[in-house]
Amino acid sequence: MKKYILLAVLLMNAALFAQKGARIEFKDKDNTIDYGTVNKDDDSGLRTFEFTNTGDEPLIITNVQSTCGCTVPSKPTEPIAPGKTGKIDVKYNMHTGPIRKTITVESNAVNVEEGRVAIKIKGEVIEKPVVNLLEKKKTSPMMQ
């Protein structure tokens, strides 16, 4: 019985990899770009997701949609030929606080369910601390 289950799994995997068509593979681990901790005034909020069409037909990105208006993605306008790379730019508006946003990419790729794949951005936006040079510096009791 175990042999038949193993055989069925192998056949299903072979059928999946044998599919003809466009295939999308993103460069970033887990399809996520980590902004890290960035200063609001020092960062434009623009990041780029790079991907490759690993299939045997042109990859067509039909739609790229964010979960909110604070993240604006832009999609390629031309099909991506087999073996070529493309990019999706994402501009976050740099509101102070944590970043956790998902962007849905819709395409004709056969290696993702219904041609849809989620890409994500994460990180934290902080404001630079304001230093008041006129404020008297506090001294520790040990320095007196």
C-alpha positions as CSV (number, residue, x, y, z in Angstrom):
1,M,0.0,0.0,0.0
2,K,2.8,2.4,0.9
3,K,4.4,1.8,-2.5
4,Y,1.2,2.8,-4.3
5,I,0.9,6.0,-2.3
6,L,4.5,6.8,-3.0
7,L,4.0,6.1,-6.7
8,A,0.9,8.3,-6.8
9,V,2.8,11.2,-5.2
10,L,5.7,10.8,-7.6
11,L,3.4,10.8,-10.6
12,M,1.5,13.9,-9.4
13,N,4.8,15.7,-8.9
14,A,6.0,14.7,-12.3
15,A,2.7,15.9,-13.9
16,L,3.0,19.2,-12.1
17,F,6.6,19.8,-13.3
18,A,5.7,18.6,-16.8
19,Q,3.0,21.3,-17.2
20,K,3.6,23.5,-20.2
21,G,3.2,27.2,-19.8
22,A,4.6,30.2,-18.0
23,R,6.1,29.8,-14.5
24,I,6.9,32.6,-12.0
25,E,9.7,32.3,-9.5
26,F,10.5,35.2,-7.2
27,K,14.1,36.0,-6.2
28,D,13.3,37.0,-2.6
29,K,13.1,34.3,0.1
30,D,9.4,33.6,0.9
31,N,8.4,36.2,-1.7
32,T,9.1,38.8,1.1
33,I,11.1,42.0,1.2
34,D,12.1,43.1,4.7
35,Y,12.6,46.9,5.0
36,G,14.2,46.4,8.4
37,T,14.0,49.4,10.6
38,V,14.0,52.6,8.4
39,N,13.8,56.3,9.2
40,K,10.7,57.9,7.7
41,D,12.6,60.9,6.2
42,D,15.5,58.9,4.9
43,D,13.8,56.3,2.8
44,S,11.6,56.6,-0.3
45,G,9.6,53.4,0.5
46,L,10.3,52.0,-3.0
47,R,11.3,48.3,-3.2
48,T,11.6,46.0,-6.2
49,F,10.5,42.4,-6.4
50,E,12.5,40.5,-9.1
51,F,11.1,37.4,-10.7
52,T,12.0,35.0,-13.5
53,N,9.8,33.2,-16.0
54,T,11.1,29.6,-15.7
55,G,8.4,28.3,-18.0
56,D,8.3,27.7,-21.7
57,E,5.7,30.3,-22.7
58,P,5.5,34.1,-22.1
59,L,4.5,35.2,-18.6
60,I,1.8,37.8,-18.6
61,I,1.2,39.7,-15.3
62,T,-2.5,40.7,-15.6
63,N,-3.0,42.5,-12.2
64,V,-1.0,43.5,-9.2
65,Q,-3.1,44.6,-6.2
66,S,-2.3,45.8,-2.7
67,T,-4.4,45.2,0.4
68,C,-4.5,49.0,1.1
69,G,-4.0,52.3,-0.4
70,C,-0.7,52.9,1.5
71,T,1.1,50.5,-0.8
72,V,1.2,51.1,-4.5
73,P,2.5,48.4,-6.8
74,S,3.3,48.7,-10.5
75,K,3.3,45.8,-12.9
76,P,5.2,45.0,-16.1
77,T,3.3,46.1,-19.2
78,E,4.9,43.6,-21.6
79,P,5.0,39.8,-21.4
80,I,8.1,38.3,-19.9
81,A,9.7,35.8,-22.3
82,P,10.8,32.3,-21.0
83,G,14.1,32.5,-19.2
84,K,13.9,36.3,-18.8
85,T,13.4,38.4,-15.6
86,G,10.9,41.0,-14.7
87,K,10.2,43.3,-11.8
88,I,7.3,44.6,-9.7
89,D,8.0,47.9,-8.0
90,V,6.2,48.5,-4.7
91,K,6.0,52.0,-3.1
92,Y,5.1,52.1,0.6
93,N,4.0,55.6,1.9
94,M,6.2,55.3,5.0
95,H,3.7,55.8,7.8
96,T,5.4,55.5,11.2
97,G,4.9,52.1,12.7
98,P,5.2,48.4,11.6
99,I,4.9,47.4,8.0
100,R,3.0,44.2,7.2
101,K,1.5,44.4,3.7
102,T,0.5,41.8,1.1
103,I,0.4,42.3,-2.6
104,T,-1.4,39.8,-4.9
105,V,0.1,39.1,-8.3
106,E,-2.2,37.7,-10.9
107,S,-0.7,36.0,-14.0
108,N,-0.9,33.1,-16.4
109,A,1.7,31.2,-14.4
110,V,0.9,27.5,-14.2
111,N,3.0,26.8,-11.1
112,V,0.9,28.8,-8.7
113,E,-2.8,28.2,-7.8
114,E,-5.1,30.0,-10.2
115,G,-2.1,32.1,-11.4
116,R,-2.1,34.0,-8.2
117,V,0.9,34.5,-5.8
118,A,1.2,36.7,-2.8
119,I,4.3,38.9,-2.3
120,K,4.9,40.7,1.0
121,I,6.7,43.6,2.6
122,K,7.5,43.9,6.2
123,G,9.6,46.1,8.5
124,E,9.2,49.2,10.7
125,V,9.2,52.9,10.0
126,I,10.5,55.2,12.7
127,E,11.0,58.9,13.0
128,K,14.4,60.4,13.8
129,P,14.6,61.6,17.3
130,V,14.7,65.3,17.5
131,V,17.7,66.6,19.4
132,N,17.2,69.9,21.1
133,L,20.7,71.5,21.4
134,L,19.4,74.2,23.7
135,E,18.1,71.7,26.3
136,K,20.4,71.3,29.3
137,K,22.1,68.0,29.3
138,K,21.5,65.8,32.3
139,T,24.5,64.7,34.2
140,S,24.8,61.6,36.2
141,P,25.5,61.9,40.0
142,M,28.9,60.1,39.4
143,M,30.2,62.9,37.2
144,Q,29.7,65.6,39.8
